[in-house]
């Protein structure tokens, strides 16, 4: 019998040899698969850049031909950028509220062309900074931004095929507030691109590079410091939850307990079982040194998630502090800037004072839902919300709804700000929404409160399907921190939180995405036609006026 067992052992491959064969076999197929995936992503990026470039080039030519001179805020940004092109870095227009990040990007784009033209001896550096060329900076950034959005979608939703990722990214690139300002020299496109690049680097766990991009995003627009902190917070949350899951999962998967009653024919206990018992003890010792809080899942409560994260942060405090210290450095530098500057904005401080405008976040909820109408206005989503309300019970829903209604009524009554720019400037669409809808009757702003709250309920529920509850809480707080202090109703302030919302929502229906894209195209055509071909004049001020977001 012993000879037969020895023969069987000699004929069967040893475990470590079997593992080596499997690894060799896997390597045989892994490299072609990796190359195929990389090639597919590259081709997707190239195709996406080509699609976005097609409309960016055509519309840019049209805008520069019809509106060749600086318009609206461009009358401040373009002359300031031209001063930088002349090397006049000490010159600053006191009406400009944002830092010079966009001007630095413009210089970076002008520099290669200056080398080309200087060899021909045709044009000095300052002459290249025309209004048309400076506007083209945002066109280039819009193409870069679409590639970043594609990579973020691929990272957050790896199960999507290439066609769906392409469709979603194209639709996001057509989002009206982002699309329109691609063709003007505003800071919105540069700000969005920098924040999304920072988010992508954080998702790939390149925290130093992410914080560096975040620092530059603050140089473009000061309020991006909130998104720097938000991205750092999401990185810490992902690290904490993944570490906790990985630790418990590894401890359980590495343990293989045999039947203790198994013994050999001589009546001696199996030696391998004794070794496994020792390994189990060592694993139990490891688990006992970790927090005993269960790993949070999508169904776990917010308190459980907070408890787990706090315990993990405490046990891993030095490692987390080292990993995410770059974000802390950016925040400290921003605090020093605010102290030196005497405030957040650079110029026109009297017109941009921090004002508690809690109604602003209510407006954002409704605008976001309307911008994603095909996703939210469906029977399936309505039934999903009804199921959610039944899950929490009538009493709980009544109490939370009552508290939310009271907070909403107080927000629109005491913290609904009518900025002088909003009341006086009829070139912006919010001017007409404010006068024709919100202020058409004293009761309308109160009647809209339940709609605002339903919008936010839909947003939170949608985010909760893909993200943890504490992540959703961090998103709501970050959005409030950006929008509540802003006294002026500007829909372009909603762009960055809107993109975070869509990227972290599990919208997969291609038909709804296509319908959303058609909706965006219709809005874009209308707003651009109104801007280009429906000018008007003011009696008290010379010049042509145009409708703008």
Phi, psi and omega per residue, in radians:
X1 nan -0.719 3.116
X2 -1.121 -0.666 3.113
X3 -1.134 -0.661 3.121
X4 -1.156 -0.711 3.095
X5 -1.106 -0.696 3.119
X6 -1.122 -0.681 3.131
X7 -1.141 -0.708 3.119
X8 -1.109 -0.704 3.123
X9 -1.134 -0.655 -3.128
X10 -1.229 -0.553 -3.127
X11 -1.354 -0.619 -3.119
X12 -1.443 2.430 -3.141
X13 -1.162 2.549 3.114
X14 -1.187 2.674 -3.099
X15 -0.988 -0.740 -3.097
X16 -1.198 -0.514 3.076
X17 -1.230 -0.676 3.109
X18 -1.082 -0.723 3.121
X19 -1.091 -0.697 3.133
X20 -1.115 -0.699 3.130
X21 -1.117 -0.729 3.118
X22 -1.089 -0.736 3.134
X23 -1.104 -0.738 3.113
X24 -1.100 -0.704 3.134
X25 -1.136 -0.696 3.119
X26 -1.144 -0.714 3.124
X27 -1.077 -0.535 -3.129
X28 -1.090 -0.609 -3.123
X29 -1.772 -0.310 -3.049
X30 -1.222 -0.772 -3.080
X31 -1.113 -0.821 3.081
X32 -1.085 -0.642 3.117
X33 -1.133 -0.732 3.122
X34 -1.106 -0.761 3.129
X35 -1.127 -0.676 3.129
X36 -1.140 -0.748 3.123
X37 -1.119 -0.760 3.130
X38 -1.106 -0.736 3.119
X39 -1.131 -0.672 3.134
X40 -1.132 -0.725 3.115
X41 -1.133 -0.727 3.131
X42 -1.095 -0.786 3.118
X43 -1.122 -0.634 3.093
X44 -1.121 -0.719 3.118
X45 -1.132 -0.749 -3.130
X46 -1.112 -0.789 3.130
X47 -1.109 -0.713 3.130
X48 -1.128 -0.772 3.105
X49 -1.069 -0.653 3.129
X50 -1.168 -0.713 3.138
X51 -1.127 -0.846 -3.117
X52 -1.162 -0.674 3.129
X53 -1.074 -0.576 -3.089
X54 -1.055 -0.831 -3.138
X55 -1.413 -0.498 3.112
X56 -1.097 -0.786 -3.108
X57 -1.161 -0.816 -3.074
X58 -1.140 -0.823 -3.096
X59 -1.231 -0.608 3.098
X60 -1.068 -0.766 3.099
X61 -1.062 -0.750 -3.130
X62 -1.130 -0.787 -3.119
X63 -1.113 -0.765 -3.118
X64 -1.201 -0.463 3.118
X65 -1.353 -0.693 -3.099
X66 -1.469 -0.679 -3.112
X67 -2.141 1.338 -3.084
X68 -1.314 -0.400 -3.085
X69 -1.635 2.729 3.100
X70 -1.037 2.480 -3.106
X71 -2.317 2.558 3.112
X72 0.947 -2.144 -3.096
X73 -1.211 -0.246 3.094
X74 -1.113 -0.436 -3.134
X75 -1.162 -0.280 3.037
X76 -1.717 -0.756 -3.027
X77 -1.249 -0.772 -3.058
X78 -1.162 -0.856 3.071
X79 -1.040 -0.617 3.121
X80 -1.166 -0.728 3.090
X81 -1.127 -0.642 3.113
X82 -1.171 -0.557 3.031
X83 -1.123 -0.691 3.086
X84 -1.145 -0.628 3.106
X85 -1.122 -0.496 3.102
X86 -1.457 -0.034 -3.109
X87 1.464 0.215 -3.101
X88 -1.595 1.260 -3.011
X89 -1.378 -0.210 3.106
X90 -1.526 -0.193 3.115
X91 -1.377 2.383 3.139
X92 -2.619 2.272 3.104
X93 -1.394 2.122 -3.087
X94 -1.178 -0.155 3.113
X95 -1.523 -0.180 -3.133
X96 -1.462 2.242 -3.059
X97 -1.702 -0.348 -3.035
X98 -1.777 2.724 3.108
X99 -1.180 3.015 -2.997
X100 -1.534 0.465 -3.113
X101 -1.030 -0.724 3.131
X102 -1.116 -0.604 3.139
X103 -1.211 -0.622 3.075
X104 -1.122 -0.718 3.084
X105 -1.099 -0.658 3.112
X106 -1.120 -0.735 3.096
X107 -1.097 -0.657 3.119
X108 -1.128 -0.571 3.112
X109 -1.387 -0.561 -3.123
X110 -1.283 -0.596 -3.000
X111 -0.971 -0.838 3.117
X112 -1.082 -0.656 3.129
X113 -1.193 -0.575 3.115
X114 -1.101 -0.702 3.095
X115 -1.097 -0.653 -3.139
X116 -1.199 -0.808 -3.089
X117 -1.294 -0.513 -3.128
X118 -1.171 -0.535 3.090
X119 -1.162 -0.545 3.093
X120 -1.479 -0.286 -3.132
X121 1.178 0.625 -3.041
X122 -1.815 -0.570 -2.983
X123 -2.532 2.311 3.033
X124 -1.271 2.921 -3.053
X125 -1.051 -0.769 -3.054
X126 -1.162 -0.520 -3.112
X127 -1.217 -0.355 3.139
X128 -1.304 -0.333 -3.077
X129 -1.527 1.007 3.078
X130 -1.392 2.950 3.130
X131 -1.072 -0.714 -3.136
X132 -1.119 -0.740 -3.123
X133 -1.200 -0.720 3.141
X134 -1.128 -0.631 3.058
X135 -1.119 -0.562 -3.122
X136 -1.155 -0.328 3.091
X137 -1.036 -0.769 3.119
X138 -1.191 -0.525 3.056
X139 -1.095 -0.778 3.097
X140 -1.128 -0.737 3.131
X141 -1.128 -0.599 3.108
X142 -1.123 -0.656 3.093
X143 -1.175 -0.745 3.093
X144 -1.111 -0.686 -3.119
X145 -1.108 -0.684 -3.133
X146 -1.142 -0.618 3.093
X147 -1.175 -0.710 3.093
X148 -1.100 -0.748 3.109
X149 -1.083 -0.654 3.101
X150 -1.097 -0.770 3.138
X151 -1.168 -0.674 3.103
X152 -1.128 -0.753 3.107
X153 -1.077 -0.737 3.120
X154 -1.133 -0.587 -3.124
X155 -1.329 -0.772 -3.089
X156 -1.359 -0.486 -3.087
X157 -2.265 1.214 -3.063
X158 -1.153 -0.332 -3.121
X159 -1.308 -0.282 -3.138
X160 -1.208 2.473 3.052
X161 -1.402 3.000 -3.029
X162 -1.110 -0.631 -3.115
X163 -1.150 -0.725 3.131
X164 -1.193 -0.693 3.095
X165 -1.106 -0.704 3.110
X166 -1.120 -0.778 -3.125
X167 -1.085 -0.816 -3.111
X168 -1.109 -0.686 -3.127
X169 -1.208 -0.700 3.099
X170 -1.082 -0.759 3.131
X171 -1.112 -0.731 3.100
X172 -1.102 -0.601 3.104
X173 -1.216 -0.350 3.120
X174 -1.597 -0.007 3.141
X175 -0.907 2.145 -2.915
X176 -0.947 -0.718 -3.098
X177 -1.200 -0.576 3.096
X178 -1.369 -0.740 -3.072
X179 -1.115 -0.793 -3.044
X180 -1.098 -0.781 -3.055
X181 -1.434 0.052 2.977
X182 -1.129 -0.455 -3.001
X183 -1.808 0.125 3.081
X184 -2.191 2.823 -3.091
X185 -1.580 1.254 3.071
X186 -1.990 2.955 -3.096
X187 -1.554 -0.067 -2.986
X188 -1.121 -0.827 -3.089
X189 -1.164 -0.751 3.111
X190 -1.107 -0.696 3.134
X191 -1.116 -0.820 3.123
X192 -1.079 -0.779 -3.120
X193 -1.065 -0.762 -3.130
X194 -1.155 -0.740 -3.127
X195 -1.161 -0.736 3.125
X196 -1.165 -0.652 3.080
X197 -1.130 -0.701 3.069
X198 -1.067 -0.746 -3.133
X199 -1.137 -0.734 3.131
X200 -1.111 -0.761 3.118
X201 -1.099 -0.641 3.100
X202 -1.183 -0.708 3.103
X203 -1.066 -0.572 3.106
X204 -1.525 0.130 3.058
X205 1.139 0.463 3.017
X206 -1.737 1.350 -2.923
X207 -1.244 -0.621 3.140
X208 -1.137 -0.799 3.122
X209 -1.153 -0.668 3.110
X210 -1.075 -0.783 3.131
X211 -1.160 -0.599 3.102
X212 -1.109 -0.791 3.085
X213 -1.136 -0.667 3.101
X214 -1.067 -0.693 3.094
X215 -1.070 -0.711 3.128
X216 -1.231 -0.561 3.090
X217 -1.102 -0.583 3.081
X218 -1.213 -0.547 3.079
X219 -1.200 -0.402 3.069
X220 -1.426 -0.797 3.132
X221 -2.610 2.258 -2.996
X222 -1.099 -0.637 -3.078
X223 -1.144 -0.196 3.100
X224 -1.173 -0.183 3.060
X225 -1.076 -0.534 3.084
X226 -1.136 -0.699 -3.132
X227 -1.301 -0.473 3.010
X228 -1.094 -0.803 3.114
X229 -1.159 -0.657 3.127
X230 -1.131 -0.795 3.128
X231 -1.101 -0.707 3.066
X232 -1.077 -0.722 3.132
X233 -1.102 -0.757 3.120
X234 -1.146 -0.637 3.080
X235 -1.109 -0.733 3.107
X236 -1.154 -0.713 3.115
X237 -1.092 -0.827 3.130
X238 -1.079 -0.737 -3.141
X239 -1.114 -0.767 -3.098
X240 -1.164 -0.842 -3.107
X241 -1.184 -0.743 3.129
X242 -1.150 -0.668 3.115
X243 -1.116 -0.748 -3.130
X244 -1.147 -0.784 3.123
X245 -1.108 -0.775 -3.106
X246 -1.114 -0.662 -3.118
X247 -1.163 -0.847 -3.118
X248 -1.207 -0.697 3.135
X249 -1.108 -0.722 3.134
X250 -1.161 -0.727 -3.123
X251 -1.095 -0.632 -3.115
X252 -1.412 -0.646 -3.078
X253 -1.333 -0.442 -3.126
X254 -1.400 -0.163 -3.100
X255 -1.653 2.192 3.096
X256 -2.274 1.804 -3.038
X257 -1.737 2.172 3.097
X258 -1.500 2.969 3.119
X259 -1.202 2.111 -3.082
X260 -1.172 -0.312 3.133
X261 -1.413 -0.155 -3.122
X262 -1.295 2.292 3.110
X263 -2.534 2.792 -3.132
X264 -1.385 3.116 -3.041
X265 -1.197 -0.333 -3.139
X266 -1.525 -0.016 3.127
X267 1.477 0.060 3.111
X268 -1.521 2.533 3.134
X269 -1.207 2.484 -3.132
X270 -1.097 2.246 -3.114
X271 -1.129 -0.635 -3.121
X272 -1.101 -0.595 3.117
X273 -1.146 -0.678 3.106
X274 -1.087 -0.714 3.117
X275 -1.125 -0.683 -3.140
X276 -1.164 -0.634 3.091
X277 -1.077 -0.685 3.103
X278 -1.137 -0.711 3.136
X279 -1.145 -0.625 3.109
X280 -1.127 -0.708 3.099
X281 -1.070 -0.723 3.138
X282 -1.148 -0.656 3.106
X283 -1.174 -0.710 3.093
X284 -1.060 -0.640 3.112
X285 -1.124 -0.717 3.115
X286 -1.109 -0.762 -3.110
X287 -1.167 -0.603 -3.125
X288 -1.211 -0.373 3.122
X289 -1.456 -0.186 3.138
X290 -1.681 2.894 3.089
X291 -1.017 2.444 -3.093
X292 -1.548 0.075 3.127
X293 -1.204 2.380 3.127
X294 -1.124 2.658 3.128
X295 -1.161 2.231 -3.111
X296 -1.237 2.457 3.049
X297 -2.065 -3.080 -3.125
X298 -1.155 -0.381 -3.135
X299 -1.660 -0.085 -3.126
X300 -1.322 2.818 -3.077
X301 -1.439 2.874 3.131
X302 -1.112 -0.669 -3.133
X303 -1.118 -0.693 3.102
X304 -1.092 -0.727 3.139
X305 -1.136 -0.771 3.135
X306 -1.100 -0.729 -3.138
X307 -1.099 -0.771 3.140
X308 -1.104 -0.775 -3.103
X309 -1.175 -0.718 3.134
X310 -1.092 -0.765 3.132
X311 -1.133 -0.718 3.116
X312 -1.152 -0.711 3.096
X313 -1.067 -0.667 3.141
X314 -1.180 -0.731 -3.116
X315 -1.287 -0.450 -3.088
X316 -2.059 0.521 -2.975
X317 -1.091 -0.708 -3.096
X318 -1.249 -0.701 3.122
X319 -1.137 -0.745 3.120
X320 -1.178 -0.670 3.124
X321 -1.083 -0.692 3.129
X322 -1.233 -0.756 -3.085
X323 -1.113 -0.749 -3.002
X324 -1.846 0.233 3.087
X325 -1.081 -0.534 3.106
X326 -1.014 -0.673 3.102
X327 -1.133 -0.674 3.115
X328 -1.112 -0.657 3.094
X329 -1.091 -0.731 3.116
X330 -1.092 -0.725 -3.134
X331 -1.142 -0.730 3.113
X332 -1.108 -0.739 3.113
X333 -1.089 -0.649 3.111
X334 -1.165 -0.711 3.102
X335 -1.070 -0.722 3.106
X336 -1.123 -0.670 3.095
X337 -1.093 -0.796 -3.137
X338 -1.077 -0.706 3.118
X339 -1.131 -0.726 3.136
X340 -1.221 -0.675 -3.070
X341 -1.423 -0.335 -3.096
X342 1.383 0.302 -3.135
X343 2.841 3.127 -3.100
X344 -1.454 -0.845 -3.095
X345 -1.371 2.701 -3.134
X346 -1.496 -0.918 -3.101
X347 -2.149 2.995 3.141
X348 0.877 0.821 -3.055
X349 -1.147 -0.533 -3.105
X350 -1.199 -0.451 -3.138
X351 -1.623 -0.106 -3.101
X352 -2.299 0.791 3.085
X353 -1.305 2.590 3.126
X354 -1.198 2.138 -3.094
X355 -2.289 2.297 3.098
X356 -1.170 1.871 -3.054
X357 -2.150 1.244 -3.060
X358 -1.175 -0.411 3.098
X359 -1.145 -0.386 -3.115
X360 -1.047 -0.699 -3.122
X361 -1.249 -0.470 3.045
X362 -1.197 -0.716 3.094
X363 -1.072 -0.702 -3.130
X364 -1.055 -0.725 3.141
X365 -1.047 -0.791 -3.125
X366 -1.198 -0.759 3.135
X367 -1.073 -0.698 -3.131
X368 -1.168 -0.713 3.118
X369 -1.127 -0.723 3.122
X370 -1.153 -0.629 3.112
X371 -1.198 -0.355 3.108
X372 -2.049 0.623 -3.043
X373 -0.943 -0.796 3.125
X374 -1.062 -0.457 -3.138
X375 -1.369 -0.671 -2.988
X376 -1.693 -0.628 -3.097
X377 -1.505 1.336 -3.131
X378 -2.530 2.755 -3.140
X379 -1.156 -0.655 -3.131
X380 -1.093 -0.731 3.138
X381 -1.191 -0.666 3.111
X382 -1.112 -0.758 3.102
X383 -1.144 -0.602 3.100
X384 -1.102 -0.741 3.101
X385 -1.160 -0.686 3.100
X386 -1.102 -0.702 3.086
X387 -1.101 -0.666 3.107
X388 -1.111 -0.757 -3.137
X389 -1.142 -0.686 3.094
X390 -1.146 -0.590 -3.113
X391 -1.098 -0.690 -3.101
X392 -1.536 -0.175 3.072
X393 1.572 2.690 -3.058
X394 -1.169 -0.736 -3.079
X395 -1.137 -0.797 3.135
X396 -1.112 -0.774 -3.141
X397 -1.118 -0.680 3.133
X398 -1.132 -0.765 -3.123
X399 -1.126 -0.860 -3.132
X400 -1.128 -0.686 3.113
X401 -1.134 -0.679 3.119
X402 -1.131 -0.782 3.120
X403 -1.095 -0.747 -3.138
X404 -1.127 -0.690 3.112
X405 -1.117 -0.758 3.120
X406 -1.066 -0.792 3.123
X407 -1.094 -0.698 3.125
X408 -1.141 -0.755 3.116
X409 -1.120 -0.721 3.104
X410 -1.123 -0.638 -3.128
X411 -1.134 -0.825 -3.085
X412 -1.320 -0.402 -3.128
X413 -1.454 -0.821 -3.052
X414 -1.740 -0.417 -3.017
X415 -2.185 0.675 3.021
X416 -1.877 1.853 -2.966
X417 -1.692 2.287 3.028
X418 -1.860 1.642 -3.101
X419 -1.176 2.536 3.114
X420 -0.980 -0.624 3.098
X421 -1.109 -0.657 3.137
X422 -1.132 -0.683 -3.076
X423 -1.376 -0.411 -2.994
X424 -1.828 -0.376 -2.996
X425 -1.796 1.810 -3.118
X426 -1.545 0.264 3.059
X427 -1.512 -0.256 -3.102
X428 -1.752 2.505 3.112
X429 -1.126 -0.613 3.080
X430 -1.008 -0.465 3.088
X431 -1.015 -0.779 -3.110
X432 -1.332 -0.634 3.088
X433 -1.125 -0.656 -3.138
X434 -1.196 -0.790 -3.068
X435 -1.368 -0.736 -3.004
X436 -1.488 -0.390 -3.069
X437 -2.071 -1.126 -3.004
X438 -1.141 -0.726 -3.095
X439 -1.791 0.235 3.110
X440 -1.109 -0.570 3.065
X441 -2.606 2.610 -3.053
X442 -1.080 -0.430 -3.058
X443 -1.500 -0.282 -3.001
X444 -1.153 -0.694 -3.111
X445 -1.123 -0.446 3.065
X446 -1.442 -0.624 3.116
X447 -1.179 -0.404 3.128
X448 -1.390 -0.231 -3.072
X449 -1.046 -0.824 3.094
X450 -1.036 -0.571 3.103
X451 -1.205 -0.718 3.069
X452 -1.010 -0.801 -3.081
X453 -1.190 -0.678 3.065
X454 -1.105 -0.625 3.101
X455 -1.104 -0.798 3.133
X456 -1.192 -0.598 3.063
X457 -1.076 -0.728 3.103
X458 -1.134 -0.721 -3.137
X459 -1.116 -0.839 -3.108
X460 -1.128 -0.706 3.127
X461 -1.138 -0.693 3.131
X462 -1.155 -0.783 3.112
X463 -1.125 -0.609 -3.117
X464 -1.157 -0.314 3.092
X465 -1.269 -0.499 -3.071
X466 -1.940 -0.414 -3.067
X467 -2.135 2.790 3.115
X468 -1.249 2.850 -3.092
X469 -1.147 -0.634 -3.138
X470 -1.237 -0.523 3.042
X471 -1.131 -0.781 3.121
X472 -1.070 -0.723 3.105
X473 -1.077 -0.748 3.113
X474 -1.093 -0.666 3.120
X475 -1.129 -0.787 -3.137
X476 -1.095 -0.747 -3.142
X477 -1.150 -0.710 3.120
X478 -1.138 -0.745 3.115
X479 -1.090 -0.733 3.105
X480 -1.137 -0.693 -3.125
X481 -1.129 -0.517 3.116
X482 -1.416 -0.725 -2.956
X483 -1.606 -0.657 -3.038
X484 -1.067 -0.731 -3.132
X485 -1.261 -0.172 -3.079
X486 -1.471 2.025 -3.107
X487 -1.326 -0.403 -3.055
X488 -1.657 2.335 3.080
X489 -1.408 1.816 3.103
X490 -2.242 2.014 -3.104
X491 -1.109 -0.401 3.132
X492 -1.257 -0.279 3.015
X493 -1.200 -0.312 -3.091
X494 -1.497 -0.087 -2.963
X495 -1.094 -0.899 -3.065
X496 -1.142 -0.856 3.075
X497 -1.068 -0.527 3.087
X498 -1.126 -0.748 -3.141
X499 -1.167 -0.681 3.052
X500 -1.072 -0.657 3.120
X501 -1.094 -0.874 -3.051
X502 -1.210 -0.747 -3.098
X503 -1.121 -0.494 -3.111
X504 -1.818 0.338 3.043
X505 -1.933 2.595 -3.026
X506 -1.687 1.096 3.068
X507 -1.589 1.978 -3.061
X508 -2.104 -0.193 -3.104
X509 -1.204 1.943 -3.099
X510 -1.132 -0.572 3.110
X511 -1.090 -0.727 3.111
X512 -1.208 -0.653 3.074
X513 -1.100 -0.731 3.129
X514 -1.121 -0.720 3.109
X515 -1.131 -0.677 3.081
X516 -1.099 -0.721 3.094
X517 -1.082 -0.714 3.100
X518 -1.123 -0.702 3.084
X519 -1.066 -0.777 3.128
X520 -1.107 -0.723 3.139
X521 -1.083 -0.730 3.111
X522 -1.092 -0.767 3.115
X523 -1.131 -0.722 -3.130
X524 -1.124 -0.715 3.113
X525 -1.117 -0.751 -3.129
X526 -1.111 -0.872 -3.081
X527 -1.157 -0.639 3.132
X528 -1.254 -0.667 3.086
X529 -1.131 -0.700 3.094
X530 -1.142 -0.663 -3.135
X531 -1.195 -0.737 -3.031
X532 -1.499 -0.701 -2.902
X533 -2.075 0.153 3.046
X534 -2.212 0.988 3.114
X535 -1.266 2.829 3.095
X536 -2.592 3.047 -3.062
X537 -2.192 2.603 3.005
X538 -1.748 2.465 3.115
X539 -1.234 -0.585 -3.038
X540 -1.601 -0.017 -3.105
X541 -2.574 2.304 3.139
X542 -1.300 2.836 3.090
X543 1.835 2.896 -3.131
X544 -1.563 2.342 3.084
X545 -1.902 2.593 -3.089
X546 -2.380 2.650 3.106
X547 -1.350 2.420 -3.076
X548 -2.594 2.783 3.106
X549 -1.077 nan nan
